[in-house]
Amino acid sequence: MYCYITKCGCVRRCKPCCASPSVLAAPATPPQATVLATQTFDPSQASGYTQGKLLQYNGAVYVVGKNNPSGTPGSSPDFIRIAA
């Protein structure tokens, strides 16, 4: 499954939230492996995370959906799971 980060700043799975996805899109042929620059989620730093930051938490990868998120990945809508 691929995610799109759209011009309006939203992150969505499969379908963009506005007409023209701009940053990430599914390649014609999926790569064998993708390396993501992620950081381990730290609750003490969570209020400083910005939209689009990639985080690892409990073996999954999440993208921060809004600036200054609250809660924890997996239980807060402020974090969007993009890989298991």
NORNORSUL-V930736 format. One record per backbone hydrogen bond with DSSP energy under -0.5 kcal/mol. CO is the residue of the C=O (numbers start at 1). NH is the residue of the N-H. If there is no record, write none. Layout:
CO,NH  CO,NH
This chain:
2,14  4,6  4,12  5,22  5,23  6,9  10,6  12,4  13,15  20,7  34,36  36,38  39,56  42,45  42,46  43,46  45,48  46,49  46,69  49,68  50,53  53,64  54,39  55,62  56,41  57,60  60,57  61,82  61,83  62,55  63,80  64,52  72,75  72,76  76,79  78,65  78,66  79,81  80,63  83,61
